[in-house]
Amino acid sequence: DASDDPDTGRVTSEGDAFGPKSFEAPVKGEVDD
């Protein structure tokens, strides 16, 4: 799994936290914290 999200540039800890939801669910074009 990629720890950093290339689009948002989140740090690894945050990337690990939101990454699974972001990549498993359809992207809606908006990213909220």
TIVEX-228390 format. One line per field, with one value per residue (C-alpha): residue number from 1; residue in one letter; x, z, y. Coordinates in nm, 4 decimals, always signed. Each point is the difference from the previous one (the first is absolute). Layout:
! residues N
papa	c(NUM,...)
rogu	c(a,...)
X	c(X,...)
Z	c(Z,...)
Y	c(Y,...)
END
This chain:
! residues 33
papa	c(1,2,3,4,5,6,7,8,9,10,11,12,13,14,15,16,17,18,19,20,21,22,23,24,25,26,27,28,29,30,31,32,33)
rogu	c(d,a,s,d,d,p,d,t,g,r,v,t,s,e,g,d,a,f,g,p,k,s,f,e,a,p,v,k,g,e,v,d,d)
X	c(+0.0000,+0.1224,+0.0361,-0.0043,-0.2867,+0.1532,-0.2962,-0.0256,+0.3594,-0.1102,+0.2674,+0.0364,-0.2004,-0.2956,+0.0384,-0.0236,-0.3090,-0.2039,+0.1616,-0.2098,-0.3284,+0.1251,+0.1187,-0.2703,-0.2920,-0.0799,+0.1722,-0.2570,+0.2380,+0.0137,+0.2255,-0.1027,+0.2149)
Z	c(+0.0000,-0.0765,+0.3179,-0.1682,-0.2227,-0.3112,-0.0541,+0.3496,+0.1142,+0.3410,+0.2389,+0.0481,+0.3226,-0.1425,-0.3320,+0.1710,+0.1885,-0.2911,-0.2839,+0.0210,-0.0106,-0.2756,-0.2244,+0.0734,-0.0310,-0.3234,-0.0235,+0.0047,-0.1117,+0.3453,+0.2874,+0.3494,+0.3058)
Y	c(+0.0000,+0.3473,+0.1988,+0.3394,+0.1052,+0.1586,+0.2338,+0.1451,-0.0484,-0.1244,-0.1198,-0.3749,-0.0277,+0.1909,-0.1769,-0.3387,+0.1150,+0.1336,-0.1929,-0.3192,+0.1949,+0.2267,-0.2816,-0.2574,+0.2386,+0.1850,+0.3350,+0.2782,+0.2735,+0.1561,-0.0977,+0.1015,-0.0517)
END
